[in-house]
């Protein structure tokens, strides 16, 4: 009887852990490479392995200084971006440019989706559908830190589908829309500090 009771108790505990783990696995959290932004994936299938995109620019190196041309101190146009290792099955790209060092919260400088999966985003271009940034404009807004040296993350996501969104959406809404469609991710980080005039 003792052996039977022990077996039943073991079965109950094992079943509890199985269903508890299964429930937890349905609500995974995706962190991007710099562990700054995250979003819950919910009850959606995820690609088992998110590949790495290689994102670079001919205007500045990774963790290098962004030229003032691309800031509010210059003509305020977007720099060109080179994107390599795009998966063959990619249907579109998403680009999010943000400043995590802004006062109070991360500041969104550019929000673009349904970018054709090409290897180059050209300088001073509109590569896809643009959402509202934190300057309340549907376009690129360059670095314009109130003080100090800030980091600017140019985040690129390769998706297996197009996104059907209106142009008033926020970064969070774009993340929710794409969270079960991400094939690959990569980013380029630039630095900018305004000079005294």
Secondary structure in CASP SS format (residue, H / E / C, confidence):
PFRMAT SS
TARGET T0000
AUTHOR 0000-0000-0000
METHOD secondary structure of the structure
MODEL  1
X C 1.00
X H 1.00
X H 1.00
X H 1.00
X H 1.00
X H 1.00
X H 1.00
X H 1.00
X H 1.00
X H 1.00
X H 1.00
X H 1.00
X H 1.00
X H 1.00
X H 1.00
X H 1.00
X H 1.00
X H 1.00
X H 1.00
X H 1.00
X H 1.00
X H 1.00
X H 1.00
X H 1.00
X H 1.00
X C 1.00
X C 1.00
X C 1.00
X E 1.00
X E 1.00
X E 1.00
X C 1.00
X C 1.00
X C 1.00
X C 1.00
X C 1.00
X C 1.00
X E 1.00
X E 1.00
X E 1.00
X C 1.00
X C 1.00
X C 1.00
X C 1.00
X C 1.00
X C 1.00
X C 1.00
X C 1.00
X C 1.00
X C 1.00
X E 1.00
X E 1.00
X C 1.00
X E 1.00
X E 1.00
X E 1.00
X C 1.00
X C 1.00
X C 1.00
X C 1.00
X C 1.00
X C 1.00
X C 1.00
X E 1.00
X E 1.00
X C 1.00
X C 1.00
X H 1.00
X H 1.00
X H 1.00
X E 1.00
X C 1.00
X C 1.00
X C 1.00
X C 1.00
X C 1.00
X C 1.00
X C 1.00
X C 1.00
X C 1.00
X E 1.00
X E 1.00
X E 1.00
X E 1.00
X C 1.00
X C 1.00
X C 1.00
X C 1.00
X C 1.00
X C 1.00
X C 1.00
X E 1.00
X E 1.00
X E 1.00
X E 1.00
X E 1.00
X E 1.00
X E 1.00
X E 1.00
X C 1.00
X C 1.00
X C 1.00
X C 1.00
X C 1.00
X C 1.00
X C 1.00
X E 1.00
X E 1.00
X E 1.00
X E 1.00
X E 1.00
X E 1.00
X E 1.00
X E 1.00
X E 1.00
X C 1.00
X C 1.00
X C 1.00
X C 1.00
X E 1.00
X E 1.00
X C 1.00
X C 1.00
X C 1.00
X C 1.00
X C 1.00
X C 1.00
X C 1.00
X E 1.00
X E 1.00
X C 1.00
X C 1.00
X C 1.00
X C 1.00
X C 1.00
X C 1.00
X C 1.00
X C 1.00
X C 1.00
X C 1.00
X C 1.00
X C 1.00
X E 1.00
X C 1.00
X C 1.00
X C 1.00
X C 1.00
X C 1.00
X C 1.00
X E 1.00
X E 1.00
X E 1.00
X E 1.00
X E 1.00
X E 1.00
X E 1.00
X E 1.00
X E 1.00
X E 1.00
X C 1.00
X C 1.00
X C 1.00
X C 1.00
X C 1.00
X C 1.00
X C 1.00
X C 1.00
X C 1.00
X C 1.00
X C 1.00
X H 1.00
X H 1.00
X H 1.00
X H 1.00
X H 1.00
X H 1.00
X H 1.00
X H 1.00
X C 1.00
X C 1.00
X C 1.00
X E 1.00
X E 1.00
X E 1.00
X E 1.00
X E 1.00
X E 1.00
X E 1.00
X E 1.00
X E 1.00
X E 1.00
X E 1.00
X C 1.00
X C 1.00
X C 1.00
X C 1.00
X C 1.00
END
